[in-house]
């Protein structure tokens, strides 16, 4: 039962990296899109694509933490008390990121739009980096057993922690670019299709380069993890991840089969996470606790498995329906560059380019091309 709970942890983490990671990556592209005029089309597609699903993706993080603290309480307490700094940063980032994403769509001025947009985009980079450093700290054996027994800074701020944090950000940008290629096709925006094809290929190559360089980092900083990844079952999972990644680049860069590219990109991430799990097995906290040693009592584990099974039965149809509606375009909003939403608009009766009548309500029919410094 303990091993089954550990598999649930790994599966929840994988789902969160694939789905929420793509959302975080969209925030990175939002951050790097450029000024209001140049970046408006990219930000409009990000807003359109994320709106129906971004809240649902955090289900996997809730499942991960619930099973972790219930099934493996000692390991959970040791991890949280040692890594409270990056975990607190991630929690605050998730809260402010969600609020900023919701509020920026209702911003009344350019200044407000910039503030909320910047907050959303910056948090989209901070959160995956912080969570990645947590994974790096655990994987490299820097979380000892006990309440706050580890170094609160050195446990995650080290070569392996930084490597995994950067890799988490890169994986998200790669997944997001691949997903947004398909969304740009649905939005009938060929210019954005080309833009995100370039982003997908570029971020895929960068992510692969980080992973290769990372092996040398692990060899010097986390030798046990390096040995696990380069031997046994893990090495085949790494190879499968590489093949899936190359297939994704081919599908995006040459064939434009973006639906299949989404699947192969997800397989590449699944293979990478599964390789980490295989390399670390049978340890939950390497060098400190095995899965069996960290597990709660049989009655608790049984309750966790039963409740998780019920949750899967209840939630899977709802999530499947949500993603089906999204992928078939049933929940698509009308596409519009995001910068237009925050500009003053003319009244219909005044014609294009004329100032709105005093006291008259704005309308979205005719955006005025005003400078970025206009805060009306």
C-alpha positions in Angstrom: 0.0 0.0 0.0 2.9 2.4 0.7 4.2 1.9 -2.8 0.8 2.5 -4.3 0.6 5.8 -2.4 4.0 6.8 -3.6 2.9 6.1 -7.2 -0.1 8.4 -6.6 2.3 11.1 -5.4 4.4 10.7 -8.6 1.3 10.7 -10.8 -0.1 13.8 -9.2 3.3 15.6 -9.6 3.5 14.6 -13.2 0.0 15.8 -14.0 0.8 19.1 -12.3 4.0 19.6 -14.2 2.3 18.8 -17.6 -0.9 20.9 -17.1 -0.1 23.6 -14.6 3.4 23.7 -16.0 2.0 24.7 -19.4 0.1 27.5 -17.6 3.2 28.7 -15.9 5.0 28.6 -19.2 2.3 30.8 -20.8 3.1 33.3 -18.1 6.7 33.3 -19.2 5.7 34.1 -22.8 3.4 36.8 -21.4 6.4 38.3 -19.5 8.7 38.2 -22.6 6.1 39.2 -25.2 7.2 42.9 -25.4 5.4 46.2 -24.9 1.7 46.7 -25.0 1.5 47.1 -28.8 4.0 44.4 -29.8 3.0 41.9 -27.0 -0.8 42.4 -27.3 -1.4 39.5 -29.7 0.6 37.0 -27.6 -1.0 38.1 -24.4 -4.5 37.8 -26.0 -3.8 34.2 -26.9 -2.5 33.4 -23.5 -5.6 34.9 -21.9 -7.9 33.1 -24.3 -6.2 29.7 -23.8 -5.8 29.8 -20.0 -9.2 31.2 -19.0 -11.2 27.9 -19.1 -8.7 25.6 -17.3 -6.2 27.4 -15.2 -8.0 26.9 -11.8 -8.7 23.2 -12.5 -5.0 22.4 -12.9 -4.3 23.1 -9.2 -6.4 20.0 -8.3 -3.2 17.9 -8.9 -1.2 20.0 -6.4 -4.0 19.6 -3.8 -4.0 15.8 -4.4 -0.2 15.7 -4.1 0.0 17.5 -0.7 -3.0 15.7 0.7 -1.6 12.2 0.0 1.9 13.3 1.1 0.9 14.6 4.5 -1.6 11.8 5.2 0.3 8.7 3.9 3.9 9.9 4.8 3.5 12.3 7.7 7.1 12.2 9.0 8.6 12.8 5.5 6.0 15.6 4.9 6.9 17.3 8.2 10.6 17.0 7.5 10.3 18.4 4.0 8.0 21.3 4.8 9.9 22.4 8.0 13.2 22.3 6.1 12.1 23.8 2.8 9.6 26.4 4.1 11.3 29.3 2.3 10.7 28.1 -1.3 7.4 26.5 -0.4 6.1 29.7 1.1 7.4 31.6 -2.0 5.5 29.2 -4.2 2.3 29.5 -2.2 2.3 33.3 -2.2 3.2 33.2 -5.9 0.2 31.0 -6.7 -2.2 33.2 -4.8 -1.0 36.5 -6.4 -0.7 34.9 -9.8 -4.3 33.7 -9.7 -5.6 37.1 -8.4 -3.6 39.0 -11.0 -4.8 36.8 -13.9 -8.4 37.4 -12.8 -8.1 41.1 -12.2 -6.1 42.1 -15.3 -9.0 41.2 -17.5 -11.1 43.8 -15.7 -8.4 46.5 -15.5 -9.8 50.0 -16.1 -6.5 51.7 -17.0 -3.3 50.9 -18.8 -1.5 51.4 -15.5 -3.6 48.8 -13.8 -3.3 46.4 -16.7 0.5 46.7 -16.6 0.6 46.1 -12.9 -1.6 43.0 -12.8 -0.1 41.7 -16.0 3.4 42.1 -14.6 2.5 40.4 -11.4 0.9 37.5 -13.2 3.9 37.0 -15.5 6.5 37.4 -12.8 4.8 34.9 -10.4 4.5 32.5 -13.3 8.3 32.2 -13.3 8.8 32.3 -9.5 6.4 29.5 -8.7 7.8 26.7 -10.9 11.4 27.8 -10.0 10.6 27.6 -6.3 8.8 24.2 -6.6 11.7 22.9 -8.7 14.2 23.8 -6.0 12.0 21.8 -3.5 12.2 18.7 -5.8 16.0 19.2 -6.2 16.5 19.4 -2.5 14.6 16.2 -1.9 16.2 14.4 -4.8 19.7 15.3 -3.8 19.2 14.0 -0.2 19.3 17.4 1.5 16.2 16.9 3.6 17.0 15.0 6.8 14.4 13.5 9.1 13.2 15.8 11.9 11.5 19.1 12.5 13.5 21.8 10.7 16.5 19.5 10.8 17.9 20.6 7.5 19.6 23.9 6.3 16.7 26.3 5.5 18.8 28.0 2.8 21.5 25.6 1.7 19.1 22.7 1.3 17.5 24.2 -1.8 19.9 27.0 -2.8 22.6 24.7 -4.3 23.6 23.5 -7.7 21.0 20.7 -7.9 18.2 22.8 -6.5 18.9 25.7 -8.9 19.3 23.2 -11.8 15.9 21.6 -11.2 14.3 25.0 -10.6 15.6 26.3 -13.9 14.6 23.1 -15.6 11.0 23.4 -14.2 10.7 26.9 -15.8 12.1 25.6 -19.1 9.8 22.6 -19.3 6.8 24.8 -18.6 7.8 27.2 -21.4 8.3 24.3 -23.8 5.0 22.7 -23.0 3.2 26.0 -23.2 4.6 26.9 -26.6 3.6 23.5 -28.0 0.1 23.8 -26.6 -0.3 27.4 -27.8 0.6 26.4 -31.4 -2.6 24.4 -31.4 -4.6 27.1 -29.7 -3.4 29.7 -32.3 -4.7 27.4 -35.1 -8.1 27.3 -33.4 -8.0 31.1 -33.0 -7.3 31.4 -36.7 -4.2 33.4 -36.1 -1.5 32.2 -38.6 1.0 34.8 -37.4 0.8 33.5 -33.8 1.1 29.9 -35.1 4.4 30.8 -36.7 5.5 32.8 -33.6 4.8 29.9 -31.2 6.3 27.3 -33.6 9.5 29.2 -33.2 9.1 29.4 -29.5 8.3 25.7 -29.2 11.4 24.7 -31.2 13.7 27.2 -29.4 12.5 26.3 -25.9 12.6 22.6 -26.7 16.3 22.9 -27.7 17.1 25.0 -24.6 15.3 22.6 -22.3 17.2 19.7 -23.8 20.5 21.6 -23.4 19.7 22.3 -19.8 19.0 18.6 -19.2 22.2 17.5 -20.7 24.3 20.1 -18.8 22.3 19.1 -15.7 23.8 15.6 -15.8 27.2 17.0 -15.3 25.9 19.1 -12.4 24.3 16.1 -10.8 27.6 14.1 -11.3 29.4 16.5 -9.1 26.7 17.6 -6.7 24.3 14.6 -6.3 26.2 11.5 -7.3 23.7 9.0 -6.0 20.9 10.6 -8.1 23.3 10.7 -11.1 24.1 7.0 -10.8 20.4 6.2 -10.5 19.5 8.2 -13.7 22.2 6.6 -15.7 21.6 3.0 -14.9 18.8 0.5 -14.5 15.2 1.3 -15.6 15.7 5.0 -15.3 18.1 5.2 -18.2 15.5 3.7 -20.5 12.9 6.2 -19.3 15.3 9.0 -19.9 15.9 7.6 -23.4 12.1 7.5 -24.0 11.8 11.1 -22.9 14.5 12.2 -25.4 12.8 10.3 -28.2 9.4 11.9 -27.4 11.1 15.3 -27.2 12.7 14.9 -30.6 9.4 13.7 -32.0 7.7 16.8 -30.6 10.2 19.1 -32.3 9.7 17.3 -35.6 5.9 17.5 -35.3 5.9 21.2 -34.5 8.8 22.3 -36.7 8.1 20.3 -39.9 4.7 18.7 -40.0 2.6 21.2 -38.0 0.7 18.3 -36.4 0.1 20.2 -33.2 -2.4 17.8 -31.7 0.0 14.9 -31.8 2.8 17.3 -30.6 0.9 18.0 -27.4 0.8 14.2 -26.7 4.5 13.6 -27.4 5.5 16.7 -25.4 3.5 15.3 -22.4 5.2 11.9 -22.9 8.6 13.5 -22.7 7.8 15.1 -19.4 6.2 11.9 -18.1 9.4 10.0 -19.0 11.6 12.5 -17.2 9.6 12.4 -14.0 9.2 8.7 -14.0 13.0 8.4 -14.5 13.5 10.5 -11.3 11.1 8.2 -9.4 12.9 5.1 -10.6 16.3 6.5 -9.8 15.3 7.4 -6.3 13.3 4.2 -5.5 13.0 2.8 -2.8 13.8 6.1 -1.0 11.2 8.8 -0.3 13.8 11.0 1.3 17.1 9.8 -0.1 19.6 8.8 2.6 17.0 9.3 5.3 13.7 7.4 4.8 12.6 4.7 2.5 9.0 4.6 1.3 8.2 1.8 3.8 9.9 3.6 6.7 8.0 6.8 6.0 4.6 5.3 5.5 1.8 5.8 8.0 -0.1 2.8 9.5 -2.0 0.3 7.3 -5.4 1.7 8.3 -4.4 5.2 7.2 -2.9 4.0 3.9 -6.0 2.0 3.2 -8.2 5.1 3.8 -5.9 7.2 1.5 -6.2 4.6 -1.3 -10.0 4.3 -0.9 -10.6 8.1 -0.8 -8.2 8.6 -3.7 -10.1 6.0 -5.7 -13.4 7.8 -4.9 -11.9 11.1 -5.9 -10.7 9.7 -9.2 -14.2 8.2 -10.0 -15.9 11.5 -9.1 -13.4 14.0 -10.7 -12.2 12.2 -13.8 -15.5 12.6 -15.8 -15.7 16.3 -14.9 -12.1 17.0 -15.9 -12.4 14.8 -19.0 -15.5 16.8 -20.0 -13.7 20.1 -19.3 -10.7 19.3 -21.4 -12.9 17.8 -24.2 -14.9 21.1 -24.4 -11.7 23.1 -24.4 -9.9 21.0 -27.1 -12.9 21.0 -29.3 -13.3 24.8 -29.1 -16.6 24.7 -27.3 -15.3 27.0 -24.5 -13.2 29.3 -26.7 -13.6 33.0 -26.2 -13.4 35.4 -29.1 -9.8 36.2 -29.8 -8.6 39.8 -29.3 -5.1 41.2 -28.6 -5.0 41.9 -24.9 -3.7 45.4 -25.2 -6.9 46.5 -27.0 -9.0 45.7 -23.9 -7.3 48.4 -21.9 -7.6 51.3 -24.3 -10.3 54.0 -24.4 -12.9 53.3 -27.1 -15.0 55.4 -29.4 -18.8 55.5 -29.2 -20.3 53.9 -32.2 -22.1 57.1 -33.2 -18.9 59.1 -33.5 -17.1 57.1 -36.1 -13.5 55.8 -36.2 -10.9 58.0 -34.6 -13.3 60.5 -33.1 -13.3 61.2 -29.3 -16.1 59.7 -27.4 -18.9 61.9 -26.4 -18.5 63.5 -23.0 -20.0 61.2 -20.4 -20.8 58.5 -23.0 -20.0 54.9 -22.3 -17.0 53.3 -24.0 -17.6 50.6 -26.6 -15.4 47.8 -27.8 -16.3 48.3 -31.4 -13.5 50.7 -32.3 -10.3 50.7 -30.4 -8.2 53.9 -30.5 -4.5 53.5 -31.0 -3.2 55.6 -28.1 0.3 55.7 -26.6 1.3 53.3 -23.8 1.6 56.2 -21.4 -2.1 57.0 -21.6 -3.6 55.9 -18.3 -7.2 56.8 -18.9 
